[in-house]
Amino acid sequence: MSRSSKSQSSISVRWGTNASFLTSRRQIVILALLSALVLLSIIVSIGFGTKYVNPWNVIRALFHQGNALDVVVVQKLRLPRTLVGAMVGACLAISGAITQGLIRNPLASPDVMGVTGGASVATTAVITLIPSASVFWLPPAAFIGATLTTVLIYILSRKNGVNPLMLVLIGVGIGSVSTSLSTMLLVTGPSDVAQKAFDWLLGSVYGTSWKHVNMILPWFIILTGLSLVFARRINMLQLGDDLAAGAGSAVEKDRTILLFTAVGLAGAGISVGGAIGFVALLAPHIARKLVGPSYGSLIPASALVGAFIVVTADVLARTLFDPLDIPVGVFTSAIGAPFFIFLLWKSRSA
């Protein structure tokens, strides 16, 4: 811990010899409060539905105690859906935070840049063209689609270095093309399968079960851990390539690893939750306001904010218009689109 007057509250967290980051008591308190808020939202989400279960009975049912019907409703129906929503939100939020750090552009996020569109095309193709395919094929398909889209955007925007504004603009164009391809797959596919793919494109965790939890969990754990290990490297890359190299960063290697980590997180979230829009843009901005720009705290804060947004949106989606179950993506887009317009207006003179 530093003893200087400016950083008496700074705490250095080190994993091994190659991974470390700085945090502070204030950031730790905020992360603890965010964790409590996410836990509360999960309990509330599990309780709300056609059959209301009060928070205390939710907690009891989580430990297989209390009313047998409550245990079935909580354990079999609502808990997996809520856990999937939380992990999807966290994956998208971390992906957005990493993307914004790598490109040094607050407008950057997988959905705005077209990466989500590429993953959507690949996943829609699997759903419509190979209806018998296992759901466990969706994350690899989404990852491949997101990776190919990212490489294409990177190549098209590169001229004497990567221009961040061109990266965003070309990404928007690629996203529009991806939307057209996804629509074509829906129109030409079988009607029953096309409806399933259409619901997925709107972004929803409806119908998720424990197999979906098992599908996204390994991706979430491994890639989130990797992003935390490389948190300090993102801080260095934001200084610019020359300064980062002078500080000891293997710039191209670090950028490549982080880029594929962001793509993998986006692909994992999209493959299960569908194209839930603007979480990857909105969550890192909120987290940055709470804990500051240092990625040691920004990554976990973004994950918690993203989880809270998707879990809360899912509660609203299935309760406000009961008995209809509105896709989560409708609510996140309703909030995220005006926020994106605000960011564009705010940076109009940049």
C-alpha positions in Angstrom: 0.0 0.0 0.0 1.3 3.4 -0.9 2.2 5.9 1.8 2.0 9.1 -0.2 -0.5 11.7 0.7 -2.3 11.4 -2.6 -2.7 7.7 -2.5 -3.0 6.6 1.1 -6.1 4.7 0.2 -4.6 3.0 -2.8 -4.3 -0.8 -2.6 -2.3 -2.9 -5.0 -3.7 -6.3 -6.0 -1.2 -8.7 -7.5 -1.8 -12.1 -9.1 1.5 -13.8 -9.7 4.3 -11.8 -11.4 2.5 -10.6 -14.6 -0.9 -9.4 -13.4 -1.6 -6.6 -11.0 -3.8 -3.5 -10.7 -4.5 -0.6 -8.3 -7.7 -0.1 -6.5 -8.8 1.9 -3.5 -11.0 1.6 -0.4 -13.6 3.8 -2.0 -13.7 1.6 -5.1 -13.9 -1.6 -3.0 -16.9 -0.1 -1.1 -18.6 0.8 -4.3 -18.0 -2.7 -5.8 -19.4 -4.2 -2.6 -22.5 -2.1 -2.8 -23.0 -3.0 -6.5 -22.6 -6.6 -5.6 -25.3 -6.3 -3.0 -27.6 -4.4 -5.5 -27.1 -7.2 -8.1 -27.9 -9.9 -5.4 -31.0 -8.0 -4.4 -32.1 -7.7 -8.0 -31.6 -11.4 -8.5 -33.7 -12.3 -5.5 -36.5 -9.9 -6.7 -36.3 -11.3 -10.2 -36.7 -14.8 -8.9 -39.7 -13.8 -6.8 -41.7 -12.0 -9.5 -43.9 -13.8 -12.0 -47.3 -15.4 -12.4 -46.8 -16.9 -8.9 -45.2 -14.3 -6.6 -42.7 -15.6 -4.1 -41.6 -13.2 -1.4 -37.9 -12.6 -0.9 -37.6 -14.7 2.3 -39.3 -17.7 0.7 -37.0 -17.2 -2.4 -33.9 -17.5 -0.1 -35.4 -20.6 1.6 -36.2 -22.2 -1.8 -32.7 -21.6 -3.0 -31.6 -24.0 -0.2 -34.5 -26.4 -1.0 -36.4 -25.3 2.1 -40.0 -24.3 2.5 -43.0 -24.9 0.2 -42.4 -27.6 -2.4 -44.1 -25.5 -5.1 -41.9 -22.5 -4.3 -38.8 -24.8 -4.6 -39.9 -26.0 -8.1 -40.7 -22.5 -9.3 -37.4 -21.0 -8.0 -35.0 -23.9 -8.7 -36.4 -25.1 -12.1 -37.9 -22.1 -13.7 -36.7 -18.7 -12.5 -33.2 -19.2 -11.1 -31.6 -20.4 -14.3 -33.3 -17.6 -16.3 -32.0 -15.0 -13.8 -28.5 -16.4 -13.7 -28.3 -16.4 -17.5 -29.5 -12.8 -17.6 -26.9 -11.7 -15.1 -24.1 -13.5 -16.9 -25.2 -12.2 -20.4 -25.3 -8.7 -19.0 -21.9 -9.0 -17.4 -20.3 -10.5 -20.6 -21.7 -7.7 -22.8 -20.6 -5.0 -20.3 -17.0 -6.3 -20.0 -16.8 -6.6 -23.7 -17.9 -3.0 -24.1 -15.5 -1.8 -21.5 -12.5 -3.5 -23.2 -13.5 -2.3 -26.6 -13.8 1.3 -25.5 -10.3 1.0 -23.8 -8.6 -0.6 -26.8 -10.1 1.9 -29.3 -10.0 4.9 -26.9 -13.4 5.9 -28.1 -16.4 6.2 -25.7 -18.8 5.4 -28.6 -17.2 2.0 -29.2 -19.2 -1.2 -28.2 -19.8 -4.5 -29.9 -23.4 -3.7 -30.9 -22.6 -0.1 -32.2 -19.6 -1.3 -34.1 -21.4 -4.2 -35.9 -19.7 -7.0 -33.9 -23.0 -8.0 -32.5 -24.5 -8.0 -36.0 -21.8 -10.4 -37.2 -22.4 -12.8 -34.3 -26.1 -12.5 -35.0 -25.7 -13.6 -38.6 -23.7 -16.6 -37.7 -26.0 -17.7 -34.9 -29.1 -17.1 -37.0 -27.6 -19.2 -39.8 -27.1 -22.1 -37.3 -30.7 -21.8 -36.0 -32.3 -21.5 -39.4 -30.1 -23.7 -41.6 -29.3 -26.4 -39.0 -32.4 -26.7 -36.9 -31.2 -29.9 -35.3 -28.0 -28.4 -34.1 -27.3 -28.4 -30.3 -27.5 -25.1 -28.4 -23.8 -25.7 -27.5 -22.9 -24.9 -31.1 -24.2 -21.3 -30.7 -21.3 -19.8 -28.7 -18.6 -21.0 -31.2 -20.8 -19.8 -34.1 -21.3 -16.4 -32.4 -17.6 -16.2 -31.7 -16.6 -17.0 -35.3 -19.1 -14.5 -36.7 -18.0 -11.8 -34.2 -14.3 -12.4 -35.0 -14.7 -12.3 -38.8 -16.7 -9.1 -38.5 -14.1 -7.5 -36.2 -11.2 -8.4 -38.6 -13.1 -7.0 -41.5 -13.9 -3.7 -39.7 -10.3 -3.5 -38.6 -8.9 -3.9 -42.1 -11.3 -1.5 -43.7 -10.7 1.3 -41.2 -6.9 0.9 -41.2 -5.0 3.6 -43.1 -1.8 4.8 -41.6 -3.0 3.5 -38.3 -6.6 2.8 -37.1 -8.8 5.9 -37.1 -11.2 5.5 -34.2 -14.0 7.5 -35.9 -13.7 5.4 -39.1 -13.8 2.3 -37.0 -17.1 3.3 -35.5 -18.6 4.5 -38.8 -17.5 1.4 -40.8 -18.8 -0.7 -37.9 -22.2 0.9 -38.2 -22.2 0.1 -41.9 -21.2 -3.5 -41.4 -23.9 -3.8 -38.7 -26.5 -2.7 -41.3 -25.3 -5.3 -43.7 -25.4 -7.9 -41.0 -29.0 -7.0 -40.1 -30.0 -7.4 -43.8 -28.3 -10.9 -44.0 -30.1 -12.0 -40.8 -33.4 -10.8 -42.1 -32.8 -12.7 -45.4 -32.1 -15.9 -43.4 -35.4 -15.4 -41.4 -37.4 -14.8 -44.6 -36.1 -17.8 -46.4 -36.0 -20.2 -43.4 -38.9 -22.4 -42.2 -41.6 -20.4 -40.5 -41.4 -22.2 -37.1 -37.6 -21.9 -37.0 -37.7 -18.4 -38.3 -39.9 -17.3 -35.4 -37.5 -18.8 -33.0 -34.6 -16.9 -34.6 -36.6 -13.7 -34.7 -37.3 -13.9 -31.0 -33.6 -14.5 -30.4 -32.6 -11.4 -32.5 -34.8 -9.2 -30.3 -32.8 -10.2 -27.3 -34.5 -12.4 -24.7 -33.7 -14.8 -21.9 -37.2 -16.3 -22.1 -37.1 -20.1 -22.0 -33.6 -20.5 -20.8 -32.8 -23.4 -18.5 -29.8 -25.0 -16.7 -28.3 -26.2 -19.9 -28.0 -22.5 -21.0 -26.4 -21.8 -17.7 -23.9 -24.6 -18.2 -23.3 -23.3 -21.8 -22.3 -19.8 -20.9 -20.7 -20.4 -17.5 -17.3 -21.6 -18.7 -16.9 -18.8 -21.2 -17.9 -16.3 -18.6 -15.5 -17.5 -15.9 -12.5 -18.0 -18.3 -12.8 -14.8 -20.3 -13.7 -12.6 -17.3 -10.7 -13.9 -15.5 -8.5 -13.2 -18.5 -9.8 -9.6 -18.7 -9.0 -9.0 -15.1 -5.5 -10.5 -15.6 -4.9 -8.0 -18.4 -6.6 -5.0 -16.7 -3.4 -3.2 -16.2 -2.4 -3.7 -19.8 -5.6 -1.9 -20.9 -4.6 1.1 -18.7 -1.2 1.1 -20.5 -2.7 0.8 -24.0 -4.8 3.9 -23.4 -1.6 6.0 -23.1 -0.9 5.3 -26.8 1.3 2.7 -28.4 4.7 4.4 -27.9 4.2 5.1 -24.2 2.7 1.7 -23.6 5.7 0.0 -25.2 8.0 2.2 -23.2 6.2 1.1 -20.0 6.8 -2.6 -20.9 3.7 -3.6 -22.8 3.9 -5.9 -25.7 1.5 -3.7 -27.6 0.4 -5.9 -30.5 0.3 -9.1 -28.4 -1.7 -7.5 -25.6 -4.1 -5.8 -28.1 -4.7 -9.1 -29.9 -5.4 -11.0 -26.7 -7.7 -8.3 -25.4 -9.5 -8.0 -28.7 -10.3 -11.7 -28.9 -11.3 -11.6 -25.2 -13.8 -8.9 -25.9 -15.1 -10.7 -29.0 -15.4 -14.0 -27.0 -17.4 -12.3 -24.2 -19.7 -10.6 -26.7 -20.2 -13.9 -28.6 -20.9 -15.8 -25.4 -23.5 -13.3 -24.3 -25.1 -13.0 -27.7 -25.3 -16.7 -28.3 -27.5 -17.2 -25.2 -29.3 -13.9 -24.7 -29.6 -12.8 -28.3 -28.9 -9.3 -29.6 -29.6 -7.4 -26.4 -28.7 -3.9 -27.5 -26.8 -1.1 -25.8 -25.8 -2.9 -22.6 -22.2 -3.0 -23.8 -22.3 0.8 -24.4 -24.3 1.9 -21.3 -22.8 -0.2 -18.5 -19.1 0.8 -18.9 -20.2 4.5 -18.9 -22.1 4.1 -15.7 -19.3 2.1 -14.1 -16.7 4.7 -15.1 -18.7 7.4 -13.3 -18.8 5.2 -10.2 -15.2 3.9 -9.9 -13.2 5.9 -12.3 -11.2 4.9 -15.5 -8.8 2.4 -14.0 -9.6 -1.0 -15.4 -8.7 -3.0 -12.3 -12.0 -1.7 -10.8 -13.8 -0.7 -14.0 -14.1 -4.3 -15.3 -15.8 -5.8 -12.2 -17.9 -2.6 -11.9 -19.0 -2.9 -15.5 -19.9 -6.6 -15.1 -22.0 -5.8 -12.0 -23.8 -2.8 -13.7 -24.4 -4.9 -16.9 -25.8 -7.8 -14.8 -28.1 -5.4 -12.9 -29.4 -3.8 -16.2 -30.3 -7.1 -17.8 -31.8 -8.7 -14.7 -33.9 -5.6 -14.0 -35.0 -5.3 -17.6 -36.0 -8.9 -17.6 -38.2 -8.3 -14.5 -39.9 -5.4 -16.2 -40.3 -7.3 -19.5 -42.2 -10.2 -17.9 -44.3 -8.2 -15.4 -45.3 -4.8 -16.9 -47.2 -6.4 -19.8 -48.3 -9.7 -18.1 -49.2 -12.2 -19.6 -47.0 -11.1 -22.5 -43.2 -11.7 -22.1 -41.6 -8.8 -23.8 -38.0 -9.3 -25.1 -35.3 -7.8 -22.8 -33.7 -6.1 -25.8 -36.8 -3.9 -26.2 -36.2 -2.3 -22.8 -32.4 -2.0 -23.1 -32.7 -0.4 -26.6 -35.3 2.0 -25.3 -32.8 3.3 -22.7 -29.6 2.8 -24.7 -30.6 4.5 -28.0 -31.3 7.9 -26.5 -28.1 7.5 -24.4 -26.1 6.9 -27.6 -27.6 9.9 -29.3 -26.6 12.0 -26.2 -23.0 10.7 -26.5 -22.9 11.7 -30.2 -24.3 15.1 -29.4 -21.8 15.6 -26.5 -18.8 14.7 -28.7 -20.0 16.6 -31.8 -17.1 19.1 -31.6 -14.4 16.4 -31.0 
